[in-house]
Amino acid sequence: MSNYLVTFYTKPDGSKPVSEFIQSLEPKMQAKVIRSLEILEANGPTLREPYTKALGDGIFELRIQAAGDISRVLYFYVLGHTIIATHGFIKKTRKTPPAELRLAKTYRADYMRRMKEEHT
């Protein structure tokens, strides 16, 4: 039984960047991303490299590789053993692009603001 719940960040317009990313992938990579999310859900913060990597400021990346292609799904933790997957991208450079990290932080700030408003 899983101790964590992976949830996809939902933008104010109702779209889910991680869902859109997964749907854009080839079937083999789709399966690997979904399986990797299940492994993350089962293990939470005990899951380490090569599966995950901390990028700083509470943002992490889930690392997926299939047939030479490299995908990443960025995520963060919230109270209650919940993992929010913000978005995904195909990795083409050695380091995670700063724009992807900024996007994850923007999504996290939006998520936290909306959760605060919901509970006020």
LUMVEX-744024 format. One record per residue (C-alpha): x, y, z; residue number from 1; residue in three letters. Coordinates in nm, 4 decimals, padded with zeros to 6 digits. Layout:
<node px="X" py="Y" pz="Z" num="NUM" residu="ALA"/>
...
END
This chain:
<node px="00.0000" py="00.0000" pz="00.0000" num="1" residu="MET"/>
<node px="00.1228" py="00.3457" pz="-00.0939" num="2" residu="SER"/>
<node px="00.2006" py="00.6083" pz="00.1660" num="3" residu="ASN"/>
<node px="00.1930" py="00.8916" pz="-00.0886" num="4" residu="TYR"/>
<node px="-00.0501" py="01.0257" pz="-00.3447" num="5" residu="LEU"/>
<node px="00.0752" py="01.1714" pz="-00.6726" num="6" residu="VAL"/>
<node px="-00.1604" py="01.4388" pz="-00.8028" num="7" residu="THR"/>
<node px="-00.1243" py="01.6400" pz="-01.1214" num="8" residu="PHE"/>
<node px="-00.1158" py="02.0178" pz="-01.0908" num="9" residu="TYR"/>
<node px="-00.4232" py="02.1749" pz="-01.2509" num="10" residu="THR"/>
<node px="-00.3912" py="02.5168" pz="-01.4099" num="11" residu="LYS"/>
<node px="-00.6667" py="02.7734" pz="-01.3484" num="12" residu="PRO"/>
<node px="-00.8107" py="02.6901" pz="-01.6939" num="13" residu="ASP"/>
<node px="-00.8520" py="02.3245" pz="-01.5872" num="14" residu="GLY"/>
<node px="-00.5686" py="02.1817" pz="-01.7987" num="15" residu="SER"/>
<node px="-00.3114" py="01.9470" pz="-01.6474" num="16" residu="LYS"/>
<node px="00.0376" py="01.9954" pz="-01.7940" num="17" residu="PRO"/>
<node px="00.1597" py="01.6505" pz="-01.6827" num="18" residu="VAL"/>
<node px="-00.1380" py="01.4767" pz="-01.8462" num="19" residu="SER"/>
<node px="-00.0802" py="01.6710" pz="-02.1672" num="20" residu="GLU"/>
<node px="00.2902" py="01.5825" pz="-02.1582" num="21" residu="PHE"/>
<node px="00.2235" py="01.2102" pz="-02.1049" num="22" residu="ILE"/>
<node px="-00.0336" py="01.2053" pz="-02.3866" num="23" residu="GLN"/>
<node px="00.2213" py="01.3636" pz="-02.6220" num="24" residu="SER"/>
<node px="00.4735" py="01.0823" pz="-02.5693" num="25" residu="LEU"/>
<node px="00.5213" py="00.7629" pz="-02.7675" num="26" residu="GLU"/>
<node px="00.3503" py="00.4589" pz="-02.6069" num="27" residu="PRO"/>
<node px="00.6722" py="00.3054" pz="-02.4680" num="28" residu="LYS"/>
<node px="00.7743" py="00.6316" pz="-02.2981" num="29" residu="MET"/>
<node px="00.4166" py="00.6861" pz="-02.1767" num="30" residu="GLN"/>
<node px="00.4283" py="00.3485" pz="-02.0030" num="31" residu="ALA"/>
<node px="00.7659" py="00.4235" pz="-01.8442" num="32" residu="LYS"/>
<node px="00.6502" py="00.7640" pz="-01.7170" num="33" residu="VAL"/>
<node px="00.3345" py="00.6144" pz="-01.5661" num="34" residu="ILE"/>
<node px="00.5345" py="00.3321" pz="-01.4066" num="35" residu="ARG"/>
<node px="00.7869" py="00.5833" pz="-01.2670" num="36" residu="SER"/>
<node px="00.5033" py="00.7892" pz="-01.1154" num="37" residu="LEU"/>
<node px="00.3730" py="00.4697" pz="-00.9509" num="38" residu="GLU"/>
<node px="00.7212" py="00.4004" pz="-00.8072" num="39" residu="ILE"/>
<node px="00.7344" py="00.7586" pz="-00.6755" num="40" residu="LEU"/>
<node px="00.3912" py="00.7183" pz="-00.5193" num="41" residu="GLU"/>
<node px="00.5003" py="00.3958" pz="-00.3491" num="42" residu="ALA"/>
<node px="00.8300" py="00.5351" pz="-00.2164" num="43" residu="ASN"/>
<node px="00.7889" py="00.9118" pz="-00.1752" num="44" residu="GLY"/>
<node px="01.0998" py="01.0924" pz="-00.0503" num="45" residu="PRO"/>
<node px="01.2900" py="00.7675" pz="00.0068" num="46" residu="THR"/>
<node px="01.3191" py="00.7311" pz="-00.3714" num="47" residu="LEU"/>
<node px="01.6625" py="00.8613" pz="-00.4747" num="48" residu="ARG"/>
<node px="01.8916" py="00.8755" pz="-00.7776" num="49" residu="GLU"/>
<node px="01.8835" py="00.7465" pz="-01.0427" num="50" residu="PRO"/>
<node px="01.5014" py="00.7733" pz="-01.0198" num="51" residu="TYR"/>
<node px="01.4765" py="01.1229" pz="-00.8744" num="52" residu="THR"/>
<node px="01.6955" py="01.4239" pz="-00.8134" num="53" residu="LYS"/>
<node px="01.6497" py="01.7314" pz="-00.5952" num="54" residu="ALA"/>
<node px="01.6786" py="02.0487" pz="-00.8020" num="55" residu="LEU"/>
<node px="01.6718" py="02.2887" pz="-00.5071" num="56" residu="GLY"/>
<node px="01.4092" py="02.5006" pz="-00.3346" num="57" residu="ASP"/>
<node px="01.1809" py="02.1998" pz="-00.2811" num="58" residu="GLY"/>
<node px="01.1514" py="02.1066" pz="-00.6495" num="59" residu="ILE"/>
<node px="01.2425" py="01.7537" pz="-00.7617" num="60" residu="PHE"/>
<node px="01.2645" py="01.5781" pz="-01.0952" num="61" residu="GLU"/>
<node px="01.1481" py="01.2280" pz="-01.1773" num="62" residu="LEU"/>
<node px="01.3965" py="01.0874" pz="-01.4271" num="63" residu="ARG"/>
<node px="01.2744" py="00.8563" pz="-01.7031" num="64" residu="ILE"/>
<node px="01.4713" py="00.7081" pz="-01.9915" num="65" residu="GLN"/>
<node px="01.3517" py="00.4875" pz="-02.2766" num="66" residu="ALA"/>
<node px="01.5378" py="00.3978" pz="-02.5973" num="67" residu="ALA"/>
<node px="01.7738" py="00.6933" pz="-02.5796" num="68" residu="GLY"/>
<node px="01.5012" py="00.9478" pz="-02.5027" num="69" residu="ASP"/>
<node px="01.5066" py="01.1207" pz="-02.1662" num="70" residu="ILE"/>
<node px="01.1921" py="01.2601" pz="-02.0040" num="71" residu="SER"/>
<node px="01.1570" py="01.4511" pz="-01.6814" num="72" residu="ARG"/>
<node px="00.8541" py="01.5222" pz="-01.4646" num="73" residu="VAL"/>
<node px="00.8994" py="01.7966" pz="-01.2055" num="74" residu="LEU"/>
<node px="00.7207" py="01.7788" pz="-00.8718" num="75" residu="TYR"/>
<node px="00.7039" py="01.9016" pz="-00.5128" num="76" residu="PHE"/>
<node px="00.5689" py="01.7740" pz="-00.1814" num="77" residu="TYR"/>
<node px="00.2827" py="01.9199" pz="00.0225" num="78" residu="VAL"/>
<node px="00.1572" py="01.8281" pz="00.3679" num="79" residu="LEU"/>
<node px="-00.0399" py="01.5094" pz="00.4008" num="80" residu="GLY"/>
<node px="00.1934" py="01.2911" pz="00.1968" num="81" residu="HIS"/>
<node px="00.0850" py="01.4445" pz="-00.1313" num="82" residu="THR"/>
<node px="00.3146" py="01.4870" pz="-00.4301" num="83" residu="ILE"/>
<node px="00.2151" py="01.7458" pz="-00.6894" num="84" residu="ILE"/>
<node px="00.3550" py="01.6743" pz="-01.0363" num="85" residu="ALA"/>
<node px="00.3740" py="02.0104" pz="-01.2132" num="86" residu="THR"/>
<node px="00.4765" py="01.9351" pz="-01.5718" num="87" residu="HIS"/>
<node px="00.7058" py="01.7268" pz="-01.7889" num="88" residu="GLY"/>
<node px="00.9508" py="01.7802" pz="-02.0709" num="89" residu="PHE"/>
<node px="01.1914" py="01.5958" pz="-02.2995" num="90" residu="ILE"/>
<node px="01.5434" py="01.6564" pz="-02.1780" num="91" residu="LYS"/>
<node px="01.7831" py="01.7644" pz="-02.4505" num="92" residu="LYS"/>
<node px="02.0671" py="01.9181" pz="-02.2459" num="93" residu="THR"/>
<node px="02.2859" py="01.7942" pz="-01.9623" num="94" residu="ARG"/>
<node px="02.1325" py="02.0238" pz="-01.7028" num="95" residu="LYS"/>
<node px="01.7656" py="02.0858" pz="-01.6414" num="96" residu="THR"/>
<node px="01.6817" py="02.4081" pz="-01.8266" num="97" residu="PRO"/>
<node px="01.6326" py="02.7007" pz="-01.5840" num="98" residu="PRO"/>
<node px="01.3031" py="02.7867" pz="-01.7577" num="99" residu="ALA"/>
<node px="01.1629" py="02.4439" pz="-01.6609" num="100" residu="GLU"/>
<node px="01.2621" py="02.4970" pz="-01.2973" num="101" residu="LEU"/>
<node px="01.1057" py="02.8450" pz="-01.2987" num="102" residu="ARG"/>
<node px="00.7848" py="02.7011" pz="-01.4452" num="103" residu="LEU"/>
<node px="00.7657" py="02.4382" pz="-01.1692" num="104" residu="ALA"/>
<node px="00.8091" py="02.7125" pz="-00.9065" num="105" residu="LYS"/>
<node px="00.5409" py="02.9255" pz="-01.0738" num="106" residu="THR"/>
<node px="00.2996" py="02.6317" pz="-01.0740" num="107" residu="TYR"/>
<node px="00.3826" py="02.5559" pz="-00.7095" num="108" residu="ARG"/>
<node px="00.3192" py="02.9187" pz="-00.6063" num="109" residu="ALA"/>
<node px="-00.0145" py="02.9139" pz="-00.7895" num="110" residu="ASP"/>
<node px="-00.1102" py="02.5812" pz="-00.6309" num="111" residu="TYR"/>
<node px="-00.0226" py="02.7018" pz="-00.2800" num="112" residu="MET"/>
<node px="-00.2085" py="03.0327" pz="-00.3282" num="113" residu="ARG"/>
<node px="-00.5236" py="02.8563" pz="-00.4475" num="114" residu="ARG"/>
<node px="-00.5092" py="02.5985" pz="-00.1655" num="115" residu="MET"/>
<node px="-00.4754" py="02.8803" pz="00.0874" num="116" residu="LYS"/>
<node px="-00.7773" py="03.0600" pz="-00.0641" num="117" residu="GLU"/>
<node px="-00.9795" py="02.7366" pz="-00.0530" num="118" residu="GLU"/>
<node px="-00.9119" py="02.6942" pz="00.3171" num="119" residu="HIS"/>
<node px="-00.9744" py="03.0529" pz="00.4206" num="120" residu="THR"/>
END
